[in-house]
Amino acid sequence: MPDWKPHIRQRLARLQIAPTREQAIVEELAQHLDDCYAESLSSGATEAEAYQRAVAELSGKELLARELQRVERQVAPEPLIHGTNRRINMVADMWQDLRFGARTLLKQPGFTLIAVLTLALGIGANTAIFTVVNALLLRPLPYRQPEQLVKVFRTPPDPTKGMLPSIWSYPRFEMLRRQNRSFTQVAGFNQSPYNLTGTDAPEQLWMEMASDGYFPLLGVNTIVGRTFTAEDAGEVALLGYGLWQRRYGGDPQVVGRTIELDKLAFTIVGVLPPGFRGQSGTADVWLPMMAAPRFVRTILTDPDDHWFQVIARLKDGVALAQAQAEMQQVSAEIEQKYPSPPDTVPGNAKVPVLEPFQSAKVDPALKTSFLLLLAAVGLALLIACANVANLLLARAAARRREFALRAALGASRLRLLRQLITESLLLSMVGGAFGVLLARWGVPLLMSIRPRDNTQFWTSYSHTFDFFTVNLDWRVLGFNFALALLTGLLFGLLPALQSSFININEALKEGAGGSGAGFHGPRKLSVRNVLVGGEIALSLALLVGAGLMINSLLRLQSVNLGFAPENLLTMTVYSRDAKPEFYEQALERVQALPGVEAASFSRNTPLLGRYARAVIDIEGRADINRAGVGFHSVSPDYFKTLGIALLRGRVFTAQDRVGAPRVALLNQAAAEKFFPGEDPIGKRIRPYVTPKYQTAEPYIEIVGVVADVPYGRLEEGAAPDLYVSALQPTDQMRMLTVRSGIDTAALTAAVQREVLRLDRNIPLTAIQTMKERVADVTSRTRFIAVLLGAFAGLALVLAGIGVYGVMAYSVSARTREIGIRLALGAQPSDVRNLVIGQGMRLALVGIAAGLLTAFAVTRLLRTVLFGVSATDPPTFAGIALLLICVALTACWIPARRATKVDPIIALRSE
Amino acid sequence: MSPINEQRLDRELKKGSAELLILSLLEARARHGYEIRKLIETRSDGVLKFNAASLYPLLYRLEKRGWIEGKWVEKAGQRRRRFYKLTKDGRKVLAAQRGIWESFVAAINRVARPENA
C-alpha cells in the first residue's frame, strides 16, 4: 500500500500546526486514503486507478490547507536561541533576546500587566518627586557661573524667625563691599509691594530694589535699554518683561517714558529678558537702591535700619570656606565702626554666614520634606521590586523545564542569565516609560497641593515655587532611565541567578513543570519569604511615617486658634503715605457696608508667619529688661472682628486716641510670663519698637488681657504679644479684616469701591479668607502627610499582594501534602490554621523587623512632626495591628482554598 | 436528475447543509470519517460527494464547537481508527437544524412548485 503521509504533510506544511496535532491529522487522513485505495482495488480498479482516486480525495494542493486554516490554531514558530558566547554575536543576540523577551511577556498578559503597572507606579512616583528635587536642589540656576554665587547672611539665618536678623543696612553693606577680598562683586536687593499709581486701575507691583552691582553680578542683561549704573541717582526704573508686555504692549520705545510708583515718578531705562523675575520669582519692576531715600529719607545712612538681602560672587579660585574665614575679620571691622545695638544680636552671632546661593533659596524644612519624600517613594519602589521579583520567581519555577532544555542544548549559564535579565529590563523599561507619563501627569498634581508660603512678607525662603520652575528636563529623564535600569537589575537578577543555577537532569525528569516545582524548591520559597518579609518591614516603616505625619496634621488642625476663622476676609490696604485718618475713614465706610458684621485695621493679622516685634521694659521691674514681644497696633474693633476673647479688663475703645492716656493690652502668654501670679491690669510698660529699639517711648498702662492668637507659625504656639491702639499711632496699618456673611468677590468689590473713593491710588492686595490662610499654614504638613500616606498605602497594597502571592503559591505547591493530611483525618480547620500559621509567622517576623526599622528611621521626620514624638507608641502599635490585619486577610484566602482541597483529586494529580 | 456541478455543490453544502448531513449520520451511532463519506455518497445515490479535503476540516470544526467528539478506537488486529460520536450539545443542534431544514425545504417547495400543476 502506498505511503500517503508525504502527500498529506506537504499540504499541511504551510499551516505550522503544533507537531502532535499535525501527527494526528496525518494519521487520520492516511487511514482514509488507505480505505479509499483498498475499496477501489476491491471494486476492480487497477493499482494506478486506485492510487489516482485516493490522491483525488485530497482535492488539489490548496483546499485542505485552506479549510484547515479556519479550524486549526497555528503556533508561532519558536526561534532557536543560539547558544553562542562569541562577542561577534552580541548585538544580534541582544536583538533576539529582546524579541524573544517581548513575545514571552506578551504570552502572559496578566503577569506583564501587573508587573508593568507596579513598576510604572513606583518609577513614576519617584520621577515626579525627583522632578521637584531636581528643580529645587540640583538644576543650576540660570545665571553665569552659578556655583560662584553665595548669599551673605548678616547673622546665622533662622528660618523659623522669618530671617529678620540676616538682612543688611546700607552702611554695613557698603563696608562689606569695600572691605572684603573674597568677592568680585557684592550686591543688595530688597523685594516689596509698591502700588502702580497715576492710572485709573491701580495695581500692586512687586518691586525689587537693587544695588548697582546686582545685574552684572548675576550676569543678566536687558533686552531693551540698559541696566543700572553707579551713576544712577534713583530716578530710573527697569521693567520686567511681563509688565512691559502687559502695560506697554511690548513697545521698544518705552525707554524714556515715566512710571509712577507710590506716587513717585521714575524714568524707564530698560526692559529685562522674559523669564527673569528677580530673586523672588515674582518681581515686576526694578528700582536702583539710590531711590530708597525718596521713600524713607534716612534709609541709606542709618546703620541700624536693616532692610535688604545681600548676594556676592566669589572670586575665581576662592573657596567658600576661605571666604567664610575672611568674614570674621570683615565683621570685626564693621562692628568697630557700627556697633550692634545692645541685646539685639548676641556676640557670637555677629559674623556673616555665607551659603551657596542655590541652597539659600530653599527652606531647609522644605528641603528635608522633599528628601524625606524621595526616600519614602524610593522605599515604595523597593517594595514594588520585591513584588515583581516574587512574580518572576514564581514564573521561573514554572519555566524550569524550558531553561533546562536550553541548557541541555548547549546554552551557557551566562547566555541564559542574559536572556532573563533582558526580559526584566524590558519590563522595567516599559514600566519606566509609563512612569514618565505618570510623572508628567503627577507633577502638576503635586504642585497643586504643594506647601504654600505666599505671604506678603518676603524672606529668602518664601515663594520657592515661584522662583524655581518645576518641570521635566533631560536630568529627570536621565534619572528615570537610570532608575528603570537599576530597578530591572534589582528585581531581575535574583530570579535570573536562581533560574540559571539549574540541575538539568532533575528539571527534565519532572512532569510538565509547574505543579511539581514547589516540592523541589524549599530554597526558592525561602528566598520569596525573605522578599515578602522585607516588603512587610519596609511598608511598616512607611506606614509608621505616614501615621506620624497624619497624627501631626490632625494635631496641627486642632490647635486652638484663639480666634474664629469662619467668615473672615483679610486683605492688604496699604500706601506708604496713607495717613491714620485715611484708615479711620475707610473703616467707617467698610463697617457701613450692608452685610458687614465687623471690620478692623491692624498692622498684623494672625498666621501671617511674620509680624512686627518690639522689646519692652516694665516699670519697677529690673529683672525684665528689653524682653521681646510681638507688637500689634490694632483698631478698637479688632478683637470683636476676629472673635478674640477678652480675659480681663477691657479692650480698646474709640476714646483711646491721640491725646488720651496711652493704653496697652497683653495676651495671656505675656501676662503669665511677665506677671506670674499677679494682676497685670494697671501695671505700666515701655515698648521699644523695631527696627532700632531705641525710641524712647513713654510708659503705657495695661488695661486688659486677651486670649492667645498665633501670629507666627502655628507650630510655635503662643508667644507673648503686646497690643496698642491704632488710634494712638506708633506704626502704620496694613491689614483690613472684615467679618461678614457676604461672598468674597462681592465684598472685595464693595471694599475696593469705598477705598478708591477715598484714594484712587490704593489697590487691595493679598485678598484671602482666614480659612484659606489656616489651610496654607498647615499645607506643608498636609503635603507630606498626603504623599507619605499615598506611598504607604501603595506599599501596604503591594505587601498584601506579596503575602497573598507567596501563600497562594505555597498552598498550590502543597496541594498533595494537604490532600494526604485531609485523607489521614485532618479537619479543614487544622489545614486552615496550618496555612494561616505559616503565613502569619512570616508576617510577624516582617512586622518585628519593620518596627525596628521604623524606630531607626522615623527620627528623620522629627523636624516636620508636630505634637507627636517620632517613636509615638500608639502609632507604632496601631500600624503593626493594621499590618497584622492585612496579612491575616492575605493568608485567609489561600487558607480557605486549602480547606477545599479534595483529597482524592489531590492524590491523583501526580 | 443530472449531477450538480461538484464544486458548486461543495460551496453550497458548506454553507449549511453539510453540518446537518454529518450530524444526522452520527445520530444513530459513532462512525469514522471514511464511513461518513461513503454513507453520504451512497444514501444520496451519488448526488452528494465529499472528499477528504473538505470532510475532515468540517469534522474538526464540529468537534471544536463541541457538537461531536472524536476518539481513537483500537480493535484487535486492526489499525486504530478515529470514531466520531454526537455529543449532548450536538444532539440539540441537530434537532434544531433539522427543524429549520424541513421548514426551509417545505417553503422552497411551495414557492418553486410549477404553478399550473
Contacts between the chains, C-beta under 8 A, distances in Angstrom:
chain1	res1	chain2	res2	distance
A	25	B	56	7.3
A	25	B	60	8.0
A	28	B	33	6.5
A	28	B	56	6.8
A	28	B	82	5.0
A	29	B	52	5.8
A	29	B	56	6.2
A	31	B	32	7.8
A	31	B	33	7.7
A	31	B	34	7.3
A	31	B	79	6.7
A	31	B	81	6.2
A	31	B	82	7.5
A	32	B	33	5.4
A	32	B	34	4.9
A	32	B	37	7.5
A	32	B	52	5.0
A	32	B	56	7.5
A	33	B	52	6.9
A	35	B	34	4.1
A	36	B	34	6.9
A	36	B	52	7.8
A	56	B	51	6.7
A	57	B	51	4.5
A	57	B	52	4.0
A	57	B	53	6.8
A	58	B	51	7.3
A	58	B	52	6.1
A	58	B	53	5.3
A	59	B	51	4.9
A	59	B	52	7.5
A	59	B	53	3.8
A	59	B	54	6.9
A	60	B	53	7.5
A	63	B	53	4.4
A	63	B	54	6.6
A	64	B	52	7.6
A	64	B	53	4.2
A	64	B	56	7.7
A	64	B	57	7.2
A	67	B	53	6.7
A	67	B	54	6.1
A	67	B	56	8.0
A	67	B	57	3.4
A	67	B	58	7.5
A	68	B	56	7.8
A	68	B	57	5.0
A	68	B	60	7.2
A	70	B	57	7.1
A	70	B	61	7.1
A	71	B	57	5.5
A	71	B	60	4.6
A	71	B	61	4.8
A	71	B	64	6.1
A	72	B	60	6.9
